[in-house]
Amino acid sequence: MLNTVIVSAFSPTDDGVRVAADAIKRGELAVIPTETVYGLAANALDSSAVDKIFVAKGRPQDNPLIVHIADRDDLCNIAREIPPVATALADRFWPGPLTIILKKSSVVPQNVTAGLDTVAVRMPENEIARAVIRAAGCPVAAPSANVSGRPSITCAKHCKEELGGRVNVILESFDCKFGVESTVISLVGPRPCILRPGAVSPAELEAILGSVDISPAVLRSLEKNEVAASPGMKYKHYSPNAEITIVDASRENFISFINADPNRFALCFDEDIPDIPPEKAVSFGSQNDPLSMAHNLFEALRTLDQRGARTVFARKPSLDGIGLAVYNRLLRAAAFREISL
């Protein structure tokens, strides 16, 4: 059990930035905010420090990590090949919630990339995250700051509840802007391919790259022998204690289905709440606002745990824009269970 130091930073110059950065310099773990979810950060170039991430999270070793950088110039040290399309994407979306997979350089340890010859890199939009990385003087490997398999974390309160005693420093800051992890696009194959959807939509990527593939693993589980080229592809993720099933149904059919059995909890839209007993319903946003769903989803999954829910049925969101990312997270939280009514 570690003695976890709690500090705060609400601007890049606050003292908490230095405390978190100093921990990373010492090869320790620091929880830091980003615009997507809170991240569990360690020196990405120190394999021993990176090993501590896997231990703290209980994360499988074959699940690669994302390397976070503070400045564009840092990319040249992390990747050995930077094609023009990568530069174009960085010009448009960095800093921001886009992770780019490229051929890795020799300085990146094998445990960061799960033994692959590629590396996933992004530059976070969150100014405090970038300030920590700069002050640490190294890129950081930073998966979501939660126990592996559990819902990702978008507020400092849940970081303390889940990772207190497992990490050296927790840097409290604002709640996360987007609420789902970054979009991951691979540029190492014959065509650009989205491996994980996020706040940067397929349409936005196509505006830069032309046609973009979407990996089949976005909407299904990997086969037994398939290799996870990106975080969030291989394992059941984002799961509360309840068993979740996605329901593809009209509002009327969904509400009738929920209300037919007192043991059914609803993970639903704001618009559904008036017609479901309040003790049985948790909203994850407005039906017409996918960004609100992304922002609220992981908090809603944790609220279900707090209410003791055991059997939960989630209304299927639209797959437009960031809605695809919301659906992807729900699929994994539900272990790909889905019904139509």
N, C-alpha and C positions, 0 to 999 in steps of 0.2 A: 504494500500500500504506500503510495507516494503522498508527500505533503503538497497538496495542490494550492498554489498561490493564485488568488483571484485579484485581478487588476482590471482597470477600465480605460477605454480610450474612445472619445467621441470626436476627436480630430487627429490628424496625422502627427501633431506635435505633442500630444498628451504623453505623460510618463509611462503609461501602460504599454505603449509601443516599444519603448526601450526594454522594458522588463521581458516582454515576449520575445523580442529579438535576441536578447542576451541568453535566454534559455535555449533558443535554437542554435546559437553560436557554440554553446556548451555541449551540443549533441543531445539536448533534451526535447521534450514534446511541448508544443504550445497550441492551444485552441485559439483560432483567429476568425474574425468575421470576414465574409465575402458577400458579394451581391447575390449569390445563388443560395448557398447554405453555409453554415459555419464549417470550417475546415480544421483538421487535425494535422498540424504542420511540424515537419522536421527537415533538417538539412538534406536536400535531395542528392547531394554529392557524397554523403557519409552513409555507407551501407549499414553501419551499426545503429545509427540514429533511425534510419528507415525501418530496420527490424523492429524497433520499439513501437512503430505505428501498428504493425500487424499484431503484436502482442496486446497492445492497449485496446484495439478494436475486436480482437478475436477474428481477424480477417484472413481468409485463405491466401496462401502465398502465390497462387496462380492467378490472382486478380490484380492487374496492373494499376499503378497510381498515376495521377496527373501531376506534372511539374509546373509550378507557378513561378512566373518571373515578374519583375517590377518594371523592366525597361526592354524595348524592342532589341537593343544591342545584345541582350543576354541570350537571345535565341541562337545566335551563331555558335555559342559554346555548348548548347544542349543538342542541337541537330546538326548532322553532317551534310545534309542536303536540304536546301531551302528553295523549292521551285517558285517560279513567278506567281503561280496561283496562291501559294501560301502568303506571299508578300501582299497580294491583292486582298486576301481575306483579313490579314492583320491590319491593313490600311483602313478597312471598313469597320471591323468589329472589335479591334483591340484599342484600349482596354475594354473588356466586356465578357459576356458569358459564352464564349466560343473556345473550344479546345481543338487544336489541330494535331493530328498524328503524322509524324515525319520519321525519317530514318534517324536513329539516335547516334550521338557521338560517343566516344569511348569513355568520357568522363562520367557518364550516367551509370550508376551501379545496376547490376542485373536484377536485384530484388525490386527496384523501382518499376521495371518494365516486365516483370514476371518472366524473365528470360527471353523476351522478344527482342528483335533488332530494331524496333520502333519505339518512339517515345511520344507521349501525349503532353502537349504544352499549352498553357494559356496565360494571359496577363489579366488579372482580375480588375474589374472596374472600381471596386471598393478602394478608396484612397488609403484607408487604414491598413488594409491588407498589403498594399504596395509599400507603404511606409515600413511595415515590419520586415518585409523581404529585403528592402534596401538597407535597413539598419542591421539586419543579420549578415549581410554581405554575401548571400548565397541564394540560389533558387531553392524553393521548398517543395517537397512532396506533401500534398495536402488533400487526402480523401475527406469525405464528410465526417464530421465530428460526432459519431454515434457508434454504439456497439454494432458490429456487423450483423446485417439482417434486419435491424430495427429501422423505424422511420428516421430519415435525415432530420437535422435540427436547424431551425431557423431563428432561434432566440437563445440568449445567453443562459436563461433560467434552466432550460432543459440540458444544456451542456454541463452545468454544474451537477444536476441530478444524475446524469448518466455517466459522466467521465471524471467526476470528483474522485480523487484517490488513484486514478489511472494515468494522469498526465501531470506535468510539472506546473504549467501555467494555463489559466483560462482568462482570455482577454474579453471582457464584457464590452459590448457596443450596441449599436442599433440592431433591430430586427432586419433580417435579410430582405432585399428589395424584390427578388423574383420568387424565391421559395422552392425552386427545383434546380437540380444540378445543370451544369453547362451542356450545351450541344457539343457532341463530339463528332468531328468529321475526319476521315482518313484520306490522306493524299498520297498514299504509297502504292495503291493498286492501279489498275488500268483506267479507272474512273473514280472521281470523288464519291465517297460513300459515307452517309450518316450512320454512325454506329450507336449513337444515343441522342434522342431528341431533347431539346431544351428551349431556352428563351429565344434563341436565334432560329427562325423557322426554315423549313426547306425552301419556301418561296424566296426568302431573303438570300439564301445561299445560291439559289439558281440565278438570281439577278446578277451575281458576280461570276459564277462558274458555268452558267448554262445548265445542261442536264446534270442532275445529281441523283445517284442511287440511294435507296434507303435499305439498310441491312434487314434481311428477314428476321433477325434476332430482336429487332425493335418490337415486334408484335408476337413473338413466340420465344420459347426457351431454346437455348443451344442444345444441340444433340450431345450425346455423351462424349464423343471424341473431338468436338469442336473446341477451338482455342478462343478464349476471351481476349479480343484485341483492344478492348476498352473497358473501363469500370462500368458496372451496371448491366453487363450482358449475360453473365453466366449463372448467377445465383438468385435465389429468392431474396428480394430486397424489400425495404421500406415497410416491413410487416408489423402491425400491432399484435397483441395477444389473440385478438379475435380471428375467426375464420371469415375471410371476406370473399364475396361473390359479386362480380359486376353484373348489372342488369341492364340490358338494352330494351328499353320500354318507353312508352309515352308516359307523361306525367300521371294521367289518370290510372293507367294500369299499374304503374310502380306504387302509387299510394295505396291502391286496393290490395296489392300483394303484401305490402308492409303491414297494413292494418288487419290483415286476415290472421295474423299469428302474433300473440303478445311477446314472443321470444325473439322476434326479428327487430334488429336495429337498422336504421337507415342512415347511410352516408349520402347526403342528398344536396340539392341546390337550395338556395335561399327561398326560391319560389315555392318549394314543396313544404316548407316548415309549417305553414298555417294549418295544413290538413293531416298532420301526423302528430300523435301525442308527443309533447316536447321532451319527455324523458327518453324517448326512443329515437330521436332524430338529432344528427349532427350535420351541419351544413359545411361544405367546403367551397362555397362561392356561388355567384350568380350564374344561371344557365346561359346568359348572354355575355358573360365576361370571363373568358378562359384565363386571363391574367389573374383575376381574383381567385380562381380555382388553384392555380399554381402557387400563389402566395399562401393560401390557407390549407393546402392538402395535408402536409405533414403534421401541422398543429391539430387538424381534425382527427387524424389517425391516433394521435396521442390522447386526445380527449375521449375517444372511444374506450381506450384502456382505463382512463380515470373513472369512467362510468360503469366499468365491469362488463362491457359488451362481449358476448361470445360468438354470436352469429350476426354478421353484418352484410347488408346488401347495398351496393354502391351504384348509383345511377351513372350510366356511361356518358362521358362528356363528348362534345363535338371534337373531331380530330383536326380542326382547322388551327393553324398557327401554333401557339404554345399548347393548345388543347391536345396535340399529339404527345407532347411530353407528359402531360397530366395522365393521359390514358396509359402510356408506357409504365409510369410509376404504379398506377392502380393495378395493371396486369400483374406486375411482379409482387405487389402486396397481396394480391389474390391468388398467387401461384397459378395464374392463367385460368382460373375458374370464371366462366361467363355463361349467362343464360339469356334467352330472349323471351319476352312476353308479348 
